[in-house]
Amino acid sequence: MSGRADGSVAGRIDGIVARLHGLHPRLIDLSLDRLLALLAKLGDPERHLPPVIHVGGTNGKGSTCAFLRAMGEAAGLRVHVYTSPHLVRFNERIRVAGAVVSDADLTTAMAEIERLNDHAPITVFEVITAVAFHLFAASPADLCVLEVGLGGRGDATNVIPPPAACAIASISLDHRELLGPTLDVIAREKAGIMKPGVPLATGAQPDEVMTVLAAEATRIGTPLLRRGRDWSIVETPNGLRFADKAGAIDLPRPSLPGQHQFDNAGIAIAALRASGLNVSNEAIARGIASTEWPARLQRLTGQLASLLPADWELWLDGGHNPGAGEALAVHLASWRDRPIHLVVGMKQAKDTAEFLRPMIPLATSLWAVAEPDQHSALPIEAIVAASGGIARPGPLVSDALRDIPRGDGPARVLICGSLYLAGEVLKHDLAG
C-alpha cells in the first residue's frame, strides 16, 4: 500500500504503512524477536486475549476463520478476528468483538505503536499484528480467531501463549522461496503452530503432508484431529453431516460455494468443538449456513457484471497457487452446463503454469490481465507464456469482459489468480 498525500484518515493510515515499509530491508522476515520486543513495550497484549483458535495452512485458512467467526457469533459470542491480506480496505484485517475496526481506532493504535517502536527494524506485518493484539486486549470478547500470515513457526501470530485449539487447512506448494521447495518442508514449517497438549484439527492433506503433521504432533505432544479418523464430514441429500467423538450434527450446505469448503467447514467445527467453548449444534448449523468471505467463489452483480449479457454469470476467486487451481478445477467441472471463460491476473513469483494447468482444459477461453493498481502484478506476457500461448491479453479486466466472444446462450466468467487482483476487481464492481 502506498502513502497518499491527503489528510483523510485512510491517507494517514497509508502514510504510517509507507513509513513502516522503510524500517526493514525485507517485506517478510520469519522471526519473532522484533515483535516480542515491541509487544513488551505494549505490556504484552498477546497474553491478555480471550481463548484463541490459531489457523494455518496454504489454502482455505481464511475460509476456516470465517466459518469459526460465523459459528461463534451465531452462538452469541463476541469474536475478535485477525486475517490477511485485506481486499479493499486495510481495516478488513482486524475485527474487534464482531465489528471491523474503525478508522479512528486503527489510526490511533497504529500511531501509538509506531511511536513505541521508535524506528527500530520491524516488518509491516509485525506491526499490524501488534496493532491487532493491542486492540483485542483492550476490548472484552469470548473468542479470538487468528489467521497465520505466512508459514507458522516464524509467523508473527505465533508469539501467542498456547491457544485453546489450532487448525491447519489444506497445505500445498506456495511461497517456496520463503518456506522451502517441497511439500514436506513446507508442512514442517506450517506445523510450527502446534503446542503441547493443544488439539489441532486438520482435513484432507497429501500423504507426505499428513506424514509430517502426524510425526510433529507425536513429537510435540499435540492431539491431532484428522479427517477420516477423528472426524468426518459427508454430503447428504439435505446438506452435510459432521461427526466426531462428541456426536453427529446435520448441517445445511455451506454458504461458501465449492466442495473444498466442506473440508474447511469440517476443520472449523472440529477445532471449535475441541476448544472447549460452549457452542450448540444449532449455532454451528446457523454459522455454516451464514458464513461470508469475499473473493471465495463470490458471485458479482455490480458494475463489472453489467459488461456481460444479462443471462451470464460473473464470479470472483482469490485462488493463486497450484492447490487452489486443483480446487477450482473441481468446481469448474460442475459448471459444464455452459461455457466457462477464465480471466486471470497473477502475482509475481507465483507458479502460474501449475495454477492454470488443471483449469485450462475446462475453459472455453482464457484471458490474461493486470490492473494498474494491482500489487506486484505478473506481466501479462508471462501469464500468456505460462498458458502455453493460449491466453489472450485483456489487458484489463474490463477489456476482457467486453471482448469475450458472446456465442449463443448463457455462460460463466471466473476472475481469479490473485487476492490483490480480487481487491481491485471488488473496487471496480462496487463503483457506481
ROSE-971439 format. One record per residue (C-alpha): residue number from 1; residue in three letters; chain; x, y, z. Coordinates in steps of 0.5 Angstrom, whole numbers, plus 2048, in hexadecimal, padded with zeros to 3 digits. Layout:
{fiti NUM,Ala,A,{X,Y,Z}},
...
! end
This chain:
{fiti 1,Met,A,{800,800,800}},
{fiti 2,Ser,A,{803,807,7FE}},
{fiti 3,Gly,A,{802,80D,802}},
{fiti 4,Arg,A,{7FD,812,800}},
{fiti 5,Ala,A,{7FE,81A,800}},
{fiti 6,Asp,A,{7F8,81B,803}},
{fiti 7,Gly,A,{7F5,81D,80A}},
{fiti 8,Ser,A,{7F0,818,80B}},
{fiti 9,Val,A,{7F0,812,810}},
{fiti 10,Ala,A,{7F1,80D,80A}},
{fiti 11,Gly,A,{7F7,811,808}},
{fiti 12,Arg,A,{7FA,812,80F}},
{fiti 13,Ile,A,{7FA,80A,80F}},
{fiti 14,Asp,A,{7FD,809,809}},
{fiti 15,Gly,A,{803,80E,80B}},
{fiti 16,Ile,A,{804,80A,811}},
{fiti 17,Val,A,{805,804,80D}},
{fiti 18,Ala,A,{809,807,808}},
{fiti 19,Arg,A,{80E,80A,80D}},
{fiti 20,Leu,A,{80E,803,810}},
{fiti 21,His,A,{810,800,80A}},
{fiti 22,Gly,A,{817,803,80A}},
{fiti 23,Leu,A,{818,800,811}},
{fiti 24,His,A,{81A,7F9,80F}},
{fiti 25,Pro,A,{81E,7F7,809}},
{fiti 26,Arg,A,{819,7F2,807}},
{fiti 27,Leu,A,{812,7F2,807}},
{fiti 28,Ile,A,{812,7EB,80A}},
{fiti 29,Asp,A,{816,7E8,80F}},
{fiti 30,Leu,A,{814,7E2,813}},
{fiti 31,Ser,A,{817,7E3,81A}},
{fiti 32,Leu,A,{814,7E5,821}},
{fiti 33,Asp,A,{819,7E9,825}},
{fiti 34,Arg,A,{817,7F0,822}},
{fiti 35,Leu,A,{810,7EF,823}},
{fiti 36,Leu,A,{811,7ED,82A}},
{fiti 37,Ala,A,{815,7F3,82C}},
{fiti 38,Leu,A,{80F,7F7,829}},
{fiti 39,Leu,A,{80A,7F3,82D}},
{fiti 40,Ala,A,{80E,7F4,833}},
{fiti 41,Lys,A,{80D,7FC,833}},
{fiti 42,Leu,A,{806,7FB,832}},
{fiti 43,Gly,A,{805,7F7,838}},
{fiti 44,Asp,A,{805,7F0,835}},
{fiti 45,Pro,A,{7FE,7F1,832}},
{fiti 46,Glu,A,{7FE,7EA,82F}},
{fiti 47,Arg,A,{7FE,7E7,836}},
{fiti 48,His,A,{7F7,7EA,837}},
{fiti 49,Leu,A,{7F3,7E7,832}},
{fiti 50,Pro,A,{7EC,7E3,832}},
{fiti 51,Pro,A,{7ED,7DC,830}},
{fiti 52,Val,A,{7F1,7DB,82A}},
{fiti 53,Ile,A,{7F0,7D7,824}},
{fiti 54,His,A,{7F6,7D7,81F}},
{fiti 55,Val,A,{7F5,7D6,818}},
{fiti 56,Gly,A,{7FB,7D4,813}},
{fiti 57,Gly,A,{7FB,7D0,80C}},
{fiti 58,Thr,A,{7FC,7D2,805}},
{fiti 59,Asn,A,{7F5,7D3,802}},
{fiti 60,Gly,A,{7EF,7D3,806}},
{fiti 61,Lys,A,{7F1,7D6,80C}},
{fiti 62,Gly,A,{7EE,7DD,80B}},
{fiti 63,Ser,A,{7E7,7D9,80A}},
{fiti 64,Thr,A,{7E8,7D5,810}},
{fiti 65,Cys,A,{7E9,7DB,814}},
{fiti 66,Ala,A,{7E3,7DE,811}},
{fiti 67,Phe,A,{7DF,7D7,813}},
{fiti 68,Leu,A,{7E1,7D8,81A}},
{fiti 69,Arg,A,{7DF,7DF,81B}},
{fiti 70,Ala,A,{7D8,7DE,818}},
{fiti 71,Met,A,{7D7,7D8,81D}},
{fiti 72,Gly,A,{7DA,7DC,823}},
{fiti 73,Glu,A,{7D5,7E2,821}},
{fiti 74,Ala,A,{7CF,7DD,820}},
{fiti 75,Ala,A,{7D0,7DB,827}},
{fiti 76,Gly,A,{7D0,7E2,829}},
{fiti 77,Leu,A,{7D8,7E2,82B}},
{fiti 78,Arg,A,{7DC,7E9,82A}},
{fiti 79,Val,A,{7E1,7E7,825}},
{fiti 80,His,A,{7E8,7EA,823}},
{fiti 81,Val,A,{7EB,7E8,81C}},
{fiti 82,Tyr,A,{7F1,7EA,819}},
{fiti 83,Thr,A,{7F2,7E8,812}},
{fiti 84,Ser,A,{7F7,7EA,80C}},
{fiti 85,Pro,A,{7F7,7ED,807}},
{fiti 86,His,A,{7F2,7F2,806}},
{fiti 87,Leu,A,{7EE,7F2,7FF}},
{fiti 88,Val,A,{7EB,7F9,7FF}},
{fiti 89,Arg,A,{7EC,7FD,806}},
{fiti 90,Phe,A,{7F2,7FC,80B}},
{fiti 91,Asn,A,{7ED,7FC,811}},
{fiti 92,Glu,A,{7EB,7F5,80E}},
{fiti 93,Arg,A,{7F0,7F1,811}},
{fiti 94,Ile,A,{7EE,7F3,818}},
{fiti 95,Arg,A,{7E7,7F1,81B}},
{fiti 96,Val,A,{7E6,7F3,822}},
{fiti 97,Ala,A,{7E1,7F0,826}},
{fiti 98,Gly,A,{7DD,7EF,820}},
{fiti 99,Ala,A,{7DE,7F6,81C}},
{fiti 100,Val,A,{7E3,7F8,817}},
{fiti 101,Val,A,{7E8,7FC,81B}},
{fiti 102,Ser,A,{7E6,804,81A}},
{fiti 103,Asp,A,{7EB,808,816}},
{fiti 104,Ala,A,{7EC,80D,81C}},
{fiti 105,Asp,A,{7ED,807,821}},
{fiti 106,Leu,A,{7F2,804,81C}},
{fiti 107,Thr,A,{7F6,80A,81A}},
{fiti 108,Thr,A,{7F7,80C,822}},
{fiti 109,Ala,A,{7F9,805,823}},
{fiti 110,Met,A,{7FE,805,81D}},
{fiti 111,Ala,A,{801,80C,81F}},
{fiti 112,Glu,A,{802,80A,826}},
{fiti 113,Ile,A,{805,803,824}},
{fiti 114,Glu,A,{80A,807,81F}},
{fiti 115,Arg,A,{80C,80C,825}},
{fiti 116,Leu,A,{80D,806,829}},
{fiti 117,Asn,A,{811,802,824}},
{fiti 118,Asp,A,{816,809,823}},
{fiti 119,His,A,{818,807,81C}},
{fiti 120,Ala,A,{81B,800,81E}},
{fiti 121,Pro,A,{81B,7FB,819}},
{fiti 122,Ile,A,{815,7F7,818}},
{fiti 123,Thr,A,{810,7F5,812}},
{fiti 124,Val,A,{80A,7F8,811}},
{fiti 125,Phe,A,{806,7F1,812}},
{fiti 126,Glu,A,{809,7F1,819}},
{fiti 127,Val,A,{807,7F8,81B}},
{fiti 128,Ile,A,{800,7F6,818}},
{fiti 129,Thr,A,{800,7F0,81D}},
{fiti 130,Ala,A,{802,7F4,823}},
{fiti 131,Val,A,{7FC,7F9,821}},
{fiti 132,Ala,A,{7F7,7F3,821}},
{fiti 133,Phe,A,{7F9,7F1,828}},
{fiti 134,His,A,{7F9,7F7,82B}},
{fiti 135,Leu,A,{7F2,7F9,828}},
{fiti 136,Phe,A,{7F0,7F2,82A}},
{fiti 137,Ala,A,{7F3,7F2,831}},
{fiti 138,Ala,A,{7EF,7F9,832}},
{fiti 139,Ser,A,{7E8,7F6,831}},
{fiti 140,Pro,A,{7E5,7F0,834}},
{fiti 141,Ala,A,{7E3,7EA,830}},
{fiti 142,Asp,A,{7E2,7E3,830}},
{fiti 143,Leu,A,{7E6,7E0,82B}},
{fiti 144,Cys,A,{7EC,7E2,826}},
{fiti 145,Val,A,{7ED,7DF,81F}},
{fiti 146,Leu,A,{7F4,7E1,81D}},
{fiti 147,Glu,A,{7F6,7DF,816}},
{fiti 148,Val,A,{7FD,7DD,815}},
{fiti 149,Gly,A,{800,7E2,810}},
{fiti 150,Leu,A,{806,7DE,80D}},
{fiti 151,Gly,A,{808,7D7,80F}},
{fiti 152,Gly,A,{807,7D6,816}},
{fiti 153,Arg,A,{80E,7D5,81A}},
{fiti 154,Gly,A,{810,7DC,819}},
{fiti 155,Asp,A,{80A,7E0,817}},
{fiti 156,Ala,A,{808,7E6,81C}},
{fiti 157,Thr,A,{802,7E3,81E}},
{fiti 158,Asn,A,{806,7DD,821}},
{fiti 159,Val,A,{808,7E1,827}},
{fiti 160,Ile,A,{802,7E0,82B}},
{fiti 161,Pro,A,{801,7DB,831}},
{fiti 162,Pro,A,{7FE,7D4,830}},
{fiti 163,Pro,A,{7F7,7D5,82D}},
{fiti 164,Ala,A,{7F1,7D2,82E}},
{fiti 165,Ala,A,{7F2,7CE,827}},
{fiti 166,Cys,A,{7F5,7CE,821}},
{fiti 167,Ala,A,{7F3,7CC,81A}},
{fiti 168,Ile,A,{7F7,7CB,813}},
{fiti 169,Ala,A,{7F4,7CC,80D}},
{fiti 170,Ser,A,{7F6,7C9,806}},
{fiti 171,Ile,A,{7FD,7C9,805}},
{fiti 172,Ser,A,{800,7CA,7FE}},
{fiti 173,Leu,A,{806,7CD,7FB}},
{fiti 174,Asp,A,{807,7D4,7FC}},
{fiti 175,His,A,{80C,7DA,7FE}},
{fiti 176,Arg,A,{811,7D4,7FC}},
{fiti 177,Glu,A,{816,7DA,7FC}},
{fiti 178,Leu,A,{815,7DB,804}},
{fiti 179,Leu,A,{812,7D4,806}},
{fiti 180,Gly,A,{816,7CF,803}},
{fiti 181,Pro,A,{816,7CC,7FC}},
{fiti 182,Thr,A,{812,7C5,7FE}},
{fiti 183,Leu,A,{80B,7C4,801}},
{fiti 184,Asp,A,{80E,7C0,807}},
{fiti 185,Val,A,{813,7C6,808}},
{fiti 186,Ile,A,{80D,7CB,808}},
{fiti 187,Ala,A,{809,7C6,80C}},
{fiti 188,Arg,A,{80E,7C6,812}},
{fiti 189,Glu,A,{80E,7CE,812}},
{fiti 190,Lys,A,{806,7CE,812}},
{fiti 191,Ala,A,{807,7C9,818}},
{fiti 192,Gly,A,{80A,7CE,81C}},
{fiti 193,Ile,A,{804,7D1,81F}},
{fiti 194,Met,A,{803,7CA,822}},
{fiti 195,Lys,A,{803,7CB,82A}},
{fiti 196,Pro,A,{804,7C5,82F}},
{fiti 197,Gly,A,{7FD,7C3,831}},
{fiti 198,Val,A,{7F9,7C8,82D}},
{fiti 199,Pro,A,{7F5,7C4,828}},
{fiti 200,Leu,A,{7F6,7C5,821}},
{fiti 201,Ala,A,{7F1,7C4,81B}},
{fiti 202,Thr,A,{7F3,7C2,814}},
{fiti 203,Gly,A,{7EF,7C0,80E}},
{fiti 204,Ala,A,{7F1,7BD,807}},
{fiti 205,Gln,A,{7F8,7BD,806}},
{fiti 206,Pro,A,{7FD,7BA,801}},
{fiti 207,Asp,A,{800,7B4,804}},
{fiti 208,Glu,A,{807,7B7,805}},
{fiti 209,Val,A,{804,7BD,809}},
{fiti 210,Met,A,{800,7B8,80D}},
{fiti 211,Thr,A,{806,7B4,80F}},
{fiti 212,Val,A,{80A,7BB,811}},
{fiti 213,Leu,A,{804,7BD,815}},
{fiti 214,Ala,A,{803,7B6,819}},
{fiti 215,Ala,A,{80A,7B6,81A}},
{fiti 216,Glu,A,{80B,7BD,81D}},
{fiti 217,Ala,A,{804,7BC,821}},
{fiti 218,Thr,A,{807,7B6,824}},
{fiti 219,Arg,A,{80E,7B9,826}},
{fiti 220,Ile,A,{80B,7C0,829}},
{fiti 221,Gly,A,{805,7BC,82C}},
{fiti 222,Thr,A,{7FF,7BF,828}},
{fiti 223,Pro,A,{7F9,7BC,828}},
{fiti 224,Leu,A,{7F8,7BB,820}},
{fiti 225,Leu,A,{7F1,7BB,81E}},
{fiti 226,Arg,A,{7F1,7B8,817}},
{fiti 227,Arg,A,{7EB,7B8,812}},
{fiti 228,Gly,A,{7E9,7B1,811}},
{fiti 229,Arg,A,{7EC,7AE,817}},
{fiti 230,Asp,A,{7EA,7B3,81D}},
{fiti 231,Trp,A,{7E4,7B7,819}},
{fiti 232,Ser,A,{7E0,7B6,812}},
{fiti 233,Ile,A,{7DC,7BB,80E}},
{fiti 234,Val,A,{7D8,7B8,808}},
{fiti 235,Glu,A,{7D3,7BA,804}},
{fiti 236,Thr,A,{7CB,7B8,805}},
{fiti 237,Pro,A,{7C5,7BA,801}},
{fiti 238,Asn,A,{7C4,7C0,805}},
{fiti 239,Gly,A,{7CB,7C3,806}},
{fiti 240,Leu,A,{7D0,7C0,80A}},
{fiti 241,Arg,A,{7D1,7BB,810}},
{fiti 242,Phe,A,{7D7,7BC,815}},
{fiti 243,Ala,A,{7D9,7B7,81A}},
{fiti 244,Asp,A,{7DF,7B7,820}},
{fiti 245,Lys,A,{7DF,7B3,826}},
{fiti 246,Ala,A,{7DA,7B8,829}},
{fiti 247,Gly,A,{7D5,7B6,824}},
{fiti 248,Ala,A,{7D2,7B8,81E}},
{fiti 249,Ile,A,{7CF,7BE,81B}},
{fiti 250,Asp,A,{7CA,7BF,815}},
{fiti 251,Leu,A,{7CC,7C5,811}},
{fiti 252,Pro,A,{7CA,7CA,80C}},
{fiti 253,Arg,A,{7CE,7CB,806}},
{fiti 254,Pro,A,{7D4,7D0,807}},
{fiti 255,Ser,A,{7D2,7D7,804}},
{fiti 256,Leu,A,{7D9,7D7,801}},
{fiti 257,Pro,A,{7D9,7D3,7FB}},
{fiti 258,Gly,A,{7DD,7CD,7F9}},
{fiti 259,Gln,A,{7DF,7C6,7FB}},
{fiti 260,His,A,{7E5,7C9,7FE}},
{fiti 261,Gln,A,{7E1,7CD,803}},
{fiti 262,Phe,A,{7DE,7C6,806}},
{fiti 263,Asp,A,{7E5,7C5,809}},
{fiti 264,Asn,A,{7E6,7CC,80B}},
{fiti 265,Ala,A,{7E0,7CC,80F}},
{fiti 266,Gly,A,{7E1,7C5,812}},
{fiti 267,Ile,A,{7E8,7C7,814}},
{fiti 268,Ala,A,{7E5,7CD,817}},
{fiti 269,Ile,A,{7E0,7C9,81B}},
{fiti 270,Ala,A,{7E5,7C4,81D}},
{fiti 271,Ala,A,{7E9,7CA,820}},
{fiti 272,Leu,A,{7E3,7CD,823}},
{fiti 273,Arg,A,{7E1,7C7,827}},
{fiti 274,Ala,A,{7E8,7C5,829}},
{fiti 275,Ser,A,{7E9,7CC,82C}},
{fiti 276,Gly,A,{7E4,7CB,832}},
{fiti 277,Leu,A,{7E0,7D1,830}},
{fiti 278,Asn,A,{7D8,7D0,831}},
{fiti 279,Val,A,{7D5,7D1,82A}},
{fiti 280,Ser,A,{7CF,7CD,829}},
{fiti 281,Asn,A,{7CE,7C9,823}},
{fiti 282,Glu,A,{7C8,7CD,821}},
{fiti 283,Ala,A,{7CD,7D3,821}},
{fiti 284,Ile,A,{7D2,7CF,81D}},
{fiti 285,Ala,A,{7CD,7CE,817}},
{fiti 286,Arg,A,{7CB,7D5,817}},
{fiti 287,Gly,A,{7D2,7D7,817}},
{fiti 288,Ile,A,{7D4,7D3,811}},
{fiti 289,Ala,A,{7CE,7D5,80D}},
{fiti 290,Ser,A,{7CF,7DC,80E}},
{fiti 291,Thr,A,{7D7,7DD,80D}},
{fiti 292,Glu,A,{7D9,7E3,809}},
{fiti 293,Trp,A,{7E0,7E3,806}},
{fiti 294,Pro,A,{7E1,7E8,800}},
{fiti 295,Ala,A,{7E5,7E5,7FA}},
{fiti 296,Arg,A,{7E4,7DE,7FB}},
{fiti 297,Leu,A,{7E0,7DC,7F5}},
{fiti 298,Gln,A,{7DC,7E2,7F6}},
{fiti 299,Arg,A,{7D6,7E4,7F1}},
{fiti 300,Leu,A,{7D7,7EB,7EF}},
{fiti 301,Thr,A,{7D1,7EF,7ED}},
{fiti 302,Gly,A,{7D3,7F6,7EC}},
{fiti 303,Gln,A,{7D7,7FB,7E7}},
{fiti 304,Leu,A,{7DB,7F6,7E4}},
{fiti 305,Ala,A,{7D6,7F1,7E4}},
{fiti 306,Ser,A,{7D2,7F6,7E0}},
{fiti 307,Leu,A,{7D7,7F5,7DA}},
{fiti 308,Leu,A,{7D5,7EE,7D9}},
{fiti 309,Pro,A,{7CE,7EC,7D6}},
{fiti 310,Ala,A,{7C8,7EB,7DB}},
{fiti 311,Asp,A,{7C8,7E4,7DB}},
{fiti 312,Trp,A,{7D0,7E3,7DC}},
{fiti 313,Glu,A,{7D3,7E2,7E3}},
{fiti 314,Leu,A,{7D9,7E5,7E6}},
{fiti 315,Trp,A,{7DD,7E2,7EB}},
{fiti 316,Leu,A,{7E3,7E4,7EF}},
{fiti 317,Asp,A,{7E8,7E0,7F3}},
{fiti 318,Gly,A,{7EF,7E2,7F6}},
{fiti 319,Gly,A,{7F2,7DB,7F5}},
{fiti 320,His,A,{7F9,7DB,7F2}},
{fiti 321,Asn,A,{7FD,7D5,7F3}},
{fiti 322,Pro,A,{7FD,7CE,7F1}},
{fiti 323,Gly,A,{7F9,7CB,7F6}},
{fiti 324,Ala,A,{7F4,7D1,7F5}},
{fiti 325,Gly,A,{7F4,7CF,7EE}},
{fiti 326,Glu,A,{7F2,7C8,7EF}},
{fiti 327,Ala,A,{7EC,7CA,7F4}},
{fiti 328,Leu,A,{7EA,7CF,7EF}},
{fiti 329,Ala,A,{7EA,7CA,7E9}},
{fiti 330,Val,A,{7E6,7C5,7ED}},
{fiti 331,His,A,{7E1,7CB,7EE}},
{fiti 332,Leu,A,{7E1,7CD,7E6}},
{fiti 333,Ala,A,{7E0,7C5,7E5}},
{fiti 334,Ser,A,{7D9,7C6,7E8}},
{fiti 335,Trp,A,{7D8,7CC,7E3}},
{fiti 336,Arg,A,{7D8,7C8,7DD}},
{fiti 337,Asp,A,{7D1,7CA,7DB}},
{fiti 338,Arg,A,{7D3,7D1,7D8}},
{fiti 339,Pro,A,{7DA,7D3,7D5}},
{fiti 340,Ile,A,{7DF,7D6,7DA}},
{fiti 341,His,A,{7E3,7DC,7D9}},
{fiti 342,Leu,A,{7E9,7DD,7DD}},
{fiti 343,Val,A,{7EC,7E4,7DF}},
{fiti 344,Val,A,{7F3,7E3,7E2}},
{fiti 345,Gly,A,{7F8,7E8,7E6}},
{fiti 346,Met,A,{7FD,7E5,7EA}},
{fiti 347,Lys,A,{802,7E8,7EF}},
{fiti 348,Gln,A,{80A,7E8,7ED}},
{fiti 349,Ala,A,{80E,7E1,7F0}},
{fiti 350,Lys,A,{807,7DD,7EF}},
{fiti 351,Asp,A,{807,7D6,7EC}},
{fiti 352,Thr,A,{803,7D9,7E6}},
{fiti 353,Ala,A,{803,7D3,7E2}},
{fiti 354,Glu,A,{802,7CE,7E7}},
{fiti 355,Phe,A,{7FC,7D2,7EA}},
{fiti 356,Leu,A,{7F9,7D2,7E2}},
{fiti 357,Arg,A,{7FA,7CB,7E0}},
{fiti 358,Pro,A,{7F4,7C8,7E3}},
{fiti 359,Met,A,{7EF,7CD,7E1}},
{fiti 360,Ile,A,{7F2,7CE,7DA}},
{fiti 361,Pro,A,{7EE,7C8,7D7}},
{fiti 362,Leu,A,{7E7,7CA,7DA}},
{fiti 363,Ala,A,{7E8,7D2,7D8}},
{fiti 364,Thr,A,{7E5,7D4,7D1}},
{fiti 365,Ser,A,{7E9,7DA,7D1}},
{fiti 366,Leu,A,{7EF,7DD,7D6}},
{fiti 367,Trp,A,{7F1,7E4,7D6}},
{fiti 368,Ala,A,{7F7,7E7,7DA}},
{fiti 369,Val,A,{7F6,7ED,7DE}},
{fiti 370,Ala,A,{7FA,7F2,7E2}},
{fiti 371,Glu,A,{7F6,7F8,7E6}},
{fiti 372,Pro,A,{7FA,7FF,7E6}},
{fiti 373,Asp,A,{7FA,7FF,7EE}},
{fiti 374,Gln,A,{7FB,7F7,7EF}},
{fiti 375,His,A,{800,7F6,7F4}},
{fiti 376,Ser,A,{806,7F2,7F1}},
{fiti 377,Ala,A,{802,7F0,7EA}},
{fiti 378,Leu,A,{806,7EB,7E6}},
{fiti 379,Pro,A,{807,7EE,7DF}},
{fiti 380,Ile,A,{801,7EC,7DA}},
{fiti 381,Glu,A,{806,7E9,7D5}},
{fiti 382,Ala,A,{809,7E4,7DB}},
{fiti 383,Ile,A,{802,7E1,7DC}},
{fiti 384,Val,A,{801,7E0,7D5}},
{fiti 385,Ala,A,{807,7DC,7D4}},
{fiti 386,Ala,A,{805,7D8,7DB}},
{fiti 387,Ser,A,{7FF,7D6,7D7}},
{fiti 388,Gly,A,{803,7D4,7D1}},
{fiti 389,Gly,A,{801,7D9,7CD}},
{fiti 390,Ile,A,{7F9,7D8,7CE}},
{fiti 391,Ala,A,{7F7,7DE,7D2}},
{fiti 392,Arg,A,{7F6,7E5,7CE}},
{fiti 393,Pro,A,{7F8,7EB,7D1}},
{fiti 394,Gly,A,{7F2,7EF,7D5}},
{fiti 395,Pro,A,{7F6,7F4,7D6}},
{fiti 396,Leu,A,{7F1,7F6,7DC}},
{fiti 397,Val,A,{7EB,7F2,7DF}},
{fiti 398,Ser,A,{7E6,7F7,7DC}},
{fiti 399,Asp,A,{7E9,7F6,7D5}},
{fiti 400,Ala,A,{7E9,7EE,7D5}},
{fiti 401,Leu,A,{7E2,7EE,7D8}},
{fiti 402,Arg,A,{7E0,7F3,7D2}},
{fiti 403,Asp,A,{7E4,7EE,7CD}},
{fiti 404,Ile,A,{7E2,7E7,7CF}},
{fiti 405,Pro,A,{7DE,7E4,7C9}},
{fiti 406,Arg,A,{7D7,7E4,7CA}},
{fiti 407,Gly,A,{7D5,7DE,7C7}},
{fiti 408,Asp,A,{7CE,7DB,7C8}},
{fiti 409,Gly,A,{7CA,7DB,7CF}},
{fiti 410,Pro,A,{7CD,7DC,7D6}},
{fiti 411,Ala,A,{7D4,7DB,7D8}},
{fiti 412,Arg,A,{7D8,7DC,7DE}},
{fiti 413,Val,A,{7DE,7E0,7DF}},
{fiti 414,Leu,A,{7E3,7DF,7E5}},
{fiti 415,Ile,A,{7E8,7E4,7E7}},
{fiti 416,Cys,A,{7EE,7E1,7EB}},
{fiti 417,Gly,A,{7F5,7E1,7EC}},
{fiti 418,Ser,A,{7F7,7E6,7F2}},
{fiti 419,Leu,A,{7F4,7E8,7F8}},
{fiti 420,Tyr,A,{7F7,7EF,7F6}},
{fiti 421,Leu,A,{7F3,7EF,7F0}},
{fiti 422,Ala,A,{7ED,7ED,7F3}},
{fiti 423,Gly,A,{7ED,7F3,7F7}},
{fiti 424,Glu,A,{7EE,7F7,7F1}},
{fiti 425,Val,A,{7E8,7F4,7EE}},
{fiti 426,Leu,A,{7E4,7F5,7F4}},
{fiti 427,Lys,A,{7E5,7FC,7F4}},
{fiti 428,His,A,{7E3,7FD,7ED}},
{fiti 429,Asp,A,{7DD,7F8,7ED}},
{fiti 430,Leu,A,{7DA,7FD,7F3}},
{fiti 431,Ala,A,{7DC,803,7EF}},
{fiti 432,Gly,A,{7D5,807,7EE}},
! end
